Amino acid sequence: AAEKLQGLGRLDAREHKGKTALLVAVTANQPQIALDLLSLGADVNACDVNGQTPLHLAASSGLHPGVLTPGVTPPLVPTGMTPLHCAAVAHCASIRPPSGPRPRDPGLQSPPVDRLSCLYLLLSAGASLVSQEIKSNMTVLHVAVKEGNIELVRYLLRIPLPNKQDFVNMKAHGHTALHMAASLHGNAHQKEALQLLLREGADPSVRNQEHLQPAQMLQRGPEGEQVNPPGPRAPPGPSPTGPRAPPLCSRDVK
């Protein structure tokens, strides 16, 4: 069928949702069909109605990015997400407990480890770790920390960068990753996330747009004491206009 469409010059014809055959194959996680279409000349940069290219959809569905032409740098989708962001969001979604009925075809759902491999392959192909999503300014590290995805946080912080401290302290609408980790109230991985970020140079003195330091965003009471590393502690009842609060102290993290 693909060869007939190629002969008619309609290999990139779109269905009612604006997807080409390649976009449909990638969404359905069908690498062999995708490879066949690419070998016949399917447009690897074709976008659907949401501006997503096959690479964006591959990152979201867990399809091996190597299936697609290497070296392609697709534009940002309207939400401002790069394929790397799509892969990070998909990995976060894959580790959440299911909230509804299971998909009819489990084969369409890639396990978390596959999605982590997807991130690795995208980074190996040149995806930028410091790229920010347009609407929220979030990097993939912000995405991982905000979702409490400790596996992804560990992975991202192990990647060597010449400007690692700058990366860790990047802001998304005024919040650093450390602010987001401090806000993970009740999350079992909050303490480890805080420790990892501090070890990699997260600045506990940075204030967000509300003029709050990360220590001032920790939960109060015994739970907050358990996740707060030993050392100075923010006073109760923080106020953006009040006296400067003692920050979390990276040197005390063990």
SULWONOR-V402790 format. One record per pair of residues at least 12 apart in sequence whose C-alpha atoms are under 10 Angstrom apart, sorted by the first residue. I is the first residue (numbers start at 1). J is the second residue. If there is no record, write none. Layout:
{{I,J} {I,J}}
This chain:
{{2,21} {2,33} {2,36} {2,37} {2,40} {2,42} {3,36} {3,37} {3,40} {5,40} {6,37} {6,40} {6,41} {6,42} {7,40} {10,42} {11,37} {11,38} {11,40} {11,41} {11,42} {11,43} {12,37} {12,41} {12,42} {12,43} {12,44} {12,46} {13,42} {14,46} {14,48} {15,48} {17,48} {17,49} {17,50} {18,46} {18,47} {18,48} {18,49} {18,50} {18,51} {19,46} {19,47} {19,48} {19,49} {19,50} {19,52} {19,53} {19,54} {20,42} {20,43} {20,44} {20,46} {20,47} {20,48} {20,54} {21,33} {21,34} {21,37} {21,42} {21,43} {22,34} {22,35} {22,36} {22,37} {22,38} {22,42} {22,43} {22,44} {22,45} {22,46} {22,53} {22,54} {23,42} {23,43} {23,44} {23,45} {23,46} {23,47} {23,48} {23,52} {23,53} {23,54} {23,55} {23,56} {23,57} {23,58} {24,48} {24,54} {24,57} {25,37} {25,54} {25,57} {25,58} {25,63} {26,53} {26,54} {26,55} {26,56} {26,57} {26,58} {26,59} {26,60} {26,61} {26,62} {26,63} {26,64} {26,65} {26,67} {26,68} {27,54} {27,56} {27,57} {27,58} {27,59} {27,60} {27,61} {27,62} {27,63} {27,108} {28,57} {28,58} {28,61} {28,62} {28,63} {28,107} {28,108} {28,109} {29,57} {29,58} {29,60} {29,61} {29,62} {29,63} {29,64} {29,107} {29,108} {29,109} {29,110} {30,58} {30,63} {30,64} {30,67} {30,108} {31,58} {31,63} {31,64} {31,65} {31,66} {31,67} {31,68} {32,67} {34,54} {34,63} {34,67} {34,68} {35,67} {35,68} {35,69} {38,67} {38,68} {38,69} {43,69} {44,68} {44,69} {44,72} {44,74} {45,68} {45,69} {45,72} {45,73} {45,74} {45,75} {46,74} {47,74} {47,75} {47,77} {48,77} {49,78} {50,77} {50,78} {50,79} {51,74} {51,75} {51,76} {51,77} {51,78} {51,79} {51,80} {52,74} {52,75} {52,76} {52,77} {52,78} {52,79} {52,81} {52,82} {52,83} {53,73} {53,74} {53,75} {53,76} {53,77} {53,83} {54,68} {54,74} {54,83} {55,67} {55,68} {55,69} {55,72} {55,73} {55,74} {55,82} {55,83} {55,84} {55,86} {55,87} {55,122} {56,74} {56,75} {56,76} {56,77} {56,81} {56,82} {56,83} {56,84} {56,85} {56,86} {56,87} {57,83} {57,86} {57,87} {58,83} {58,86} {58,87} {58,115} {58,118} {59,82} {59,83} {59,84} {59,85} {59,86} {59,87} {59,88} {59,89} {59,90} {59,91} {59,115} {59,118} {59,119} {59,121} {59,122} {60,83} {60,84} {60,85} {60,86} {60,87} {60,88} {60,89} {60,90} {60,91} {60,93} {60,110} {60,115} {60,118} {61,86} {61,87} {61,90} {61,91} {61,108} {61,109} {61,110} {61,114} {61,115} {61,118} {62,86} {62,87} {62,90} {62,91} {62,108} {62,109} {62,110} {62,111} {62,112} {62,113} {62,114} {62,115} {62,116} {62,117} {62,118} {62,119} {63,87} {63,108} {63,109} {63,110} {63,114} {63,115} {63,117} {63,118} {64,114} {64,115} {64,117} {64,118} {64,119} {64,121} {64,122} {65,83} {65,117} {65,118} {65,119} {65,120} {65,121} {65,122} {65,125} {66,118} {66,121} {66,122} {66,125} {70,122} {70,125} {70,126} {71,125} {71,126} {71,127} {72,125} {72,126} {73,125} {73,126} {73,127} {76,133} {76,134} {77,133} {77,134} {78,133} {78,134} {78,135} {79,133} {79,134} {79,135} {79,136} {80,131} {80,132} {80,133} {80,134} {80,135} {80,136} {80,137} {80,138} {81,131} {81,132} {81,133} {81,134} {81,135} {81,136} {81,137} {81,138} {81,139} {81,140} {82,127} {82,128} {82,131} {82,132} {82,133} {82,134} {82,139} {82,140} {83,118} {83,119} {83,122} {83,127} {84,118} {84,119} {84,120} {84,121} {84,122} {84,123} {84,127} {84,128} {84,129} {84,131} {84,139} {84,140} {85,119} {85,127} {85,129} {85,131} {85,132} {85,133} {85,138} {85,139} {85,140} {85,141} {85,143} {85,144} {86,119} {86,140} {87,115} {87,116} {87,117} {87,118} {87,119} {87,120} {87,122} {87,140} {88,115} {88,116} {88,118} {88,119} {88,139} {88,140} {88,141} {88,143} {88,144} {88,149} {88,152} {89,115} {89,140} {89,143} {89,144} {89,147} {90,110} {90,112} {90,115} {90,116} {91,110} {91,111} {91,112} {91,113} {91,114} {91,115} {91,116} {91,118} {91,119} {91,144} {91,149} {91,151} {91,152} {92,112} {92,115} {92,116} {92,143} {92,144} {92,145} {92,146} {92,147} {92,148} {92,149} {92,150} {92,151} {92,152} {93,112} {93,147} {93,149} {94,109} {94,110} {94,111} {94,112} {94,113} {94,115} {95,111} {95,112} {95,113} {95,147} {95,149} {95,151} {96,147} {96,149} {112,151} {112,152} {113,151} {116,151} {116,152} {116,155} {119,140} {119,152} {119,155} {119,156} {120,155} {120,156} {120,159} {123,159} {128,140} {129,141} {129,156} {129,159} {129,161} {129,167} {130,164} {130,166} {130,167} {130,168} {130,170} {131,167} {132,170} {132,171} {132,172} {133,172} {134,172} {135,172} {135,173} {136,171} {136,172} {136,173} {136,174} {137,170} {137,171} {137,172} {137,173} {137,174} {137,175} {138,170} {138,171} {138,172} {138,173} {138,175} {138,176} {138,177} {139,167} {139,168} {139,170} {139,171} {139,172} {139,177} {140,152} {140,153} {140,156} {141,153} {141,154} {141,155} {141,156} {141,157} {141,167} {141,168} {141,170} {141,176} {141,177} {142,168} {142,170} {142,171} {142,172} {142,175} {142,176} {142,177} {142,178} {142,179} {142,180} {142,181} {143,172} {143,177} {143,180} {144,156} {144,177} {144,180} {144,181} {144,193} {145,176} {145,177} {145,178} {145,179} {145,180} {145,181} {145,182} {145,183} {145,184} {145,189} {145,190} {145,193} {145,194} {145,197} {146,177} {146,178} {146,179} {146,180} {146,181} {146,182} {146,183} {146,184} {147,180} {147,181} {147,184} {147,187} {148,180} {148,181} {148,183} {148,184} {148,187} {148,188} {148,189} {148,190} {148,193} {149,187} {149,189} {149,190} {149,193} {150,188} {150,189} {150,190} {150,192} {150,193} {150,196} {151,189} {151,193} {153,192} {153,193} {153,196} {153,197} {154,192} {154,193} {154,196} {154,197} {157,196} {157,197} {157,199} {157,200} {158,196} {158,200} {164,200} {164,201} {164,202} {165,197} {165,198} {165,199} {165,200} {165,201} {165,202} {165,203} {166,200} {166,201} {166,202} {166,203} {167,200} {167,201} {167,202} {168,197} {168,198} {168,200} {168,201} {168,202} {168,203} {169,197} {169,200} {169,201} {169,202} {169,203} {169,204} {169,206} {170,202} {171,206} {171,208} {172,208} {173,208} {173,209} {174,206} {174,207} {174,208} {174,209} {174,210} {174,211} {175,206} {175,207} {175,208} {175,209} {175,210} {175,212} {175,213} {175,214} {176,202} {176,203} {176,204} {176,206} {176,207} {176,208} {176,213} {176,214} {177,193} {177,194} {177,197} {177,202} {177,203} {177,214} {178,193} {178,194} {178,195} {178,196} {178,197} {178,198} {178,202} {178,203} {178,204} {178,206} {178,213} {178,214} {178,215} {178,217} {178,248} {179,194} {179,202} {179,203} {179,204} {179,206} {179,207} {179,208} {179,212} {179,213} {179,214} {179,215} {179,216} {179,217} {179,218} {180,193} {180,194} {180,214} {180,217} {180,218} {181,193} {181,194} {181,195} {181,197} {181,214} {181,217} {181,218} {182,194} {182,213} {182,214} {182,215} {182,216} {182,217} {182,218} {182,219} {182,224} {182,227} {182,228} {182,248} {183,214} {183,215} {183,216} {183,217} {183,218} {183,219} {184,217} {184,218} {184,219} {185,217} {185,218} {185,219} {185,220} {185,223} {185,224} {185,227} {186,219} {186,223} {186,224} {186,227} {188,227} {189,227} {190,218} {190,227} {190,228} {191,224} {191,226} {191,227} {191,228} {191,229} {192,227} {193,227} {194,214} {194,227} {194,228} {194,229} {194,248} {194,250} {194,253} {195,227} {195,228} {195,229} {195,249} {195,250} {195,252} {195,253} {195,254} {196,250} {196,253} {197,250} {198,229} {198,248} {198,249} {198,250} {198,251} {198,252} {198,253} {199,250} {199,251} {199,252} {199,253} {199,254} {200,250} {201,250} {202,250} {203,247} {203,248} {203,249} {203,250} {204,246} {204,247} {204,248} {204,249} {204,250} {205,244} {205,245} {205,246} {205,247} {205,248} {205,249} {206,247} {207,240} {208,240} {209,240} {210,239} {210,240} {210,241} {211,239} {211,240} {211,241} {211,242} {211,244} {212,238} {212,239} {212,240} {212,241} {212,244} {212,245} {213,234} {213,238} {213,240} {213,244} {213,245} {213,246} {213,247} {213,248} {214,234} {214,245} {214,247} {214,248} {215,228} {215,229} {215,232} {215,233} {215,234} {215,235} {215,238} {215,245} {215,246} {215,247} {215,248} {215,249} {216,233} {216,234} {216,235} {216,236} {216,237} {216,238} {216,239} {216,240} {216,245} {216,246} {216,247} {216,248} {217,234} {217,238} {218,233} {218,234} {220,234} {220,235} {220,236} {220,237} {221,236} {228,248} {228,249} {228,253} {229,248} {229,249} {229,250} {229,251} {229,252} {229,253} {229,254} {230,248} {230,249} {230,250} {230,251} {230,252} {230,253} {230,254} {231,246} {231,247} {231,248} {231,249} {231,250} {231,251} {231,252} {231,253} {232,245} {232,246} {232,247} {232,248} {232,249} {232,252} {233,245} {233,246} {233,247} {233,248} {233,249} {234,246} {234,247} {234,248} {235,247}}
